[in-house]
Amino acid sequence: MSTSIDAVVADIVSFDDEPLILVDSDDNVLGHMLKAQAHAGEGVLHRAFSIFLFNSVGDVLMQQRAESKQLWGGFWSNSVCSHPRRGETIAEAAKRRLHEEIGVDADVTWLYKFEYQAQFGDIGAEHELCSVFIACSDAPVVGNPNEIADFSFMSPELLDVALTEHPDNYTPWVKLEWPRIRDAYWSTVVDLLNG
C-alpha cells in the first residue's frame, strides 16, 4: 500500500458528541442528535456523504478505516466519508472533509443520493441519507491517522474484482455505491477525468 500517514501530529476531526443532522427520507431536517446516539441500536436516519477521489490516470483512492472507529474499524472503504455539520451545505462538508482526512483540496461533483441502513453486530448501525460525490486530484495524499490506517490507489477494474472476491473486507456503503457509479454514472467520471 502507498501510505503517507503522519503518526506524530494529526488533528482530531471526528467527535462522538458532534451533532448530526437528522432527516426524513425526503431530506427534510427533523433535528439534531449526537453522533454516538445516532449510530446506536439500529441507527437514526441522518445526512452523510461519500467521496470517491480519482487521480488523473483514473485510479480511485481507497482507505482502510482506523481500528479506533466505532463502526467498521479496519475495513476498507471509499476515499472519504463523513457527515455535514450544522449550517454547512453537503458540498462544503465534502470539501472540508477531503482536506481534514487526506490533505487534499479539490472540487467535488455530486452524483446522487440514497438511503441505506447497515447493522454492525450489536455495536450500532449506519442509517444514512448519503450524497455520493466524485473528485479528481494528483495532490499528495496525507492520511490522518485518527481516521485512516492505510490507503491505496486502485484501478476501477481491480476494485470491481476486489468487491466481488473479498466483499467482507469492505464497508457496506462502498459495496452499494461503487457498482451504482460503475453502472449509472461512469460517463460522469470519465468526463471529470478528461476535464
N, C-alpha and C positions, 0 to 999 in steps of 0.2 A: 504494500500500500504506500502511496505517496503522501507522507504525513508531515505537516509542519504545525505542531501544536505547542504553544508556549506554556509550559507547565509551571513557570515561575510566577508570572503576573497575568491575571486574567480577570476581567470584570465579571461579577455575578449579575446575570441578566434575566434570570427566572426566579420567581419567588412564590412560595406556596400561598402567601397572603395577598397576591396581586388580584384585583377584581377582574373577572372575565365578564364579557357581555353576553347575557342570556338572551336568546331569541326564540321565536317560534319557527316553524318550517318555512314560512314566507319571509324570514329575516327581519321581522318586526321586533324591536328591542322590548324585552319584558322586564329587564332589571339587571342587576349585577350580583355576582357571587364569588367568594374567594376561590382561587384555583383548586386548592386541595378539596374543598367541598364539592365543586362542580365535577370533579373526577371520582368522587366516592361512589360506592354502590354501582348502579347501572349508569351513572353519569347524568348530568343535566345539560340539555342542548345549549351550546354556546358557539359564538363565532370563532373561526380559526382560519388559517391559511397554510398552504403548502407551496414551496417554490422548487422548481427544477432548474438548476443552473447548468448551462451548456458552455463549453469553450468553443472557439472558432472552428475547430475541426469536427465538432458535432458530438463530442463525448459529454456525458452527463455526470455531474458530481453526486456521489452517494456518500452518506455519512453513517458511521456507526455511533448510535446514541451512547452517551456516557452511562456507565453502570449505575451511577447515582440517581438516574431518572426513576421516578416512581413507577411509571408505566413504560414497558418495553425497553428498559435499560439494557444495553449491549446488543440490541437488534439493529440491523441495517435499515436505513430509510432514505428518503429523498434529501436533497441538498440542505434545505432549511424548512422547518415548520414551527408555528407558534400561534399566538393569539394577539389580536389588536387590543390596544388599551383604550380606555375611555377618552373620547374626543379625537381619536385617530381614525382616518379612513383605512380601509383594508390595504390599499396600495401603499400608503405611508408606513403602515406597520410592516409590510413585507420588505420594503427598502431598509427600514431601521434594523430589522432582524438579520438581513443579509450581512450588514456591517457588524452587528454585535456577535454573530455566531461564527462567521467565516472571514470577516475582514474585507468583504468585497462591497464596493459601491457600484450599483448597476441599476438601470431602469428595469421595471418589471412589466410583463404583458399578461393581462388577465385572460384565462381561457374559459373557465366555467366554475359553477358552484354546485355542491352536492351535500346531502346529509347522510351520515353513517353513524352507527353505534358499534363499538367493538369492546368486548369484555376481556380484561386481563386477570383471569382467575378470580379470586376473592379480594384482590388488592384494589381494584377500581376499574374504570372504563373511560374510553373516549366516546363522547356523544357530541358530534360537531356538525355545524353547517360550515363547510370548508370551501374557501375560494382557492382555486388552483392557478398558479402563475408560472410563467417561464421567464428566464433571463439569460443573457449571454455576456460573458466576460472572460478575458485571458489574464486578469489580475491575479497575483499570487494569492492562494488561499491559506489563511492562517486560522486554524480551528481553535475555538475557545474550549479549553479542557473541562470547563464546568458543564459544557453541553455535549461535547463530541469526544469520543475515544479514538476514532480513526476516520479517515476518509480516503476516497479513491475516485478518479475519473474512470468511467466505463463507457464502452461503445454501446449504443442503443441495442444492438444485436446481442451483445454479451449480457446486458440486463434482462432482455427478453428470456434468454436461456436460464439465467440465474433464478428468476422469479418462478419459472416452470419447474426447474430441477431441485431448487432449495428454498421453497416458499417459507419454510419455518424460520429462516434466518432474517426475514423481513417483517416490517411493521404492517399491520392490516391495511392502513390507509394507502401505502405505496402500492400494495397489490391491487387496490381498486383504481388508483389514479393513473398509474403508468399504462395499463392496457387501454384505458379510455383515451389518453393522449395519443397513443400509437394508432388507435382506430379512427378517432374523430378529429384530432387536432394536429396531426403530424405535418400537414401543409403549413400551418402557422409556425411550427418550429422551424421548418425549412426556410420560410420567408424571413424569420428572425435571424437565422444563421447567415443568410445571403444578404442581409441588411441593406 
